């Protein structure tokens, strides 16, 4: 089932949570809504679910305008961060709950509901736990049960709100791989909310980067990481450093010094030069390079993270091979190999 968000605005007591948001989600696509707190990602997810109604604009499921249909009418599966399992019910009863409360005309038999729960437990790799209660499960197991419950109703769209937010880092990594495998096996159109960029880049077919109620960029993991289209996306996705520069014709100036940068384009005037700490080359002698005084040098796994003071304009970080010496107080010259210029 495809989903189309068309010019949606959402206000809460005159506070605009979403500003004219449009997004097309393809059938069987796995989409991540990524952004900091307050960016509007959870509000957008709740609008797709039918838990909120748009102030303006429309939400389409396929060719059907579902803007004012209920959650039940939209037939969506929703997985919450804190599981929302019924503590007094067994695992099997939790999974079958959505089927059990259907109107009698569409409600499967008890035997069919039980069989569906057993089938889904096998899919989420929890076979044999159908008679346990949520309190007897680990956090990762509870989240798998929550996902099985969402899938039991055979939803048109599967929605997950920070699904791994309450779990520790190791369990999160394991469940990310598992969720991707489940998605490929079932083919549900899936939208999940996260503020964890690693999670979004690893899992999603496309990432929707949001800020202050607007969509900043939509693209694959490679597109949003390698070709960010705004200073916000460059700063939010991955590690980055930036310094203020001046663009004059065919020159990029740092103070009075011309930088030897290749393949750039920008309008004349003040600009911000963004680059990744690992995308630099060290320049002996400093010709056409950015010069910085080493403030700190730290070994991080197989590399060295170096903090530099550049001109009077603040600090940047670069990454060097672990065996490269960078004594505090010394001067390093470096040149970004991949970078982007944005108007200041």
Protein Blocks (a to p, Z undefined) as FASTA:
>chain_A
ZZddehiacdeehiafbghiacdddehiacdddddehilmmmmmmmmnopaccfbdcdde
hjbcfklgcfklnopadddfklopafkbcfklmmmmmmmmpcfklmccfklmmmmmmmmm
mmnopghilmpcfklpcfklmmmmmmmmmmmnopabdcdehkllmpcfklmmmmmmmmmm
mmmmnopacddddfbfklmmmmpmbdcddeehiafbgcdfklmmmmccbfklmmmnocdd
ddddddehjaccehjbccddehiacdeddddddddfklcccdehjioiacdddfbdcdeh
jbccddddehjnoccdddddfklccdehiacddddfbdcdddZZ
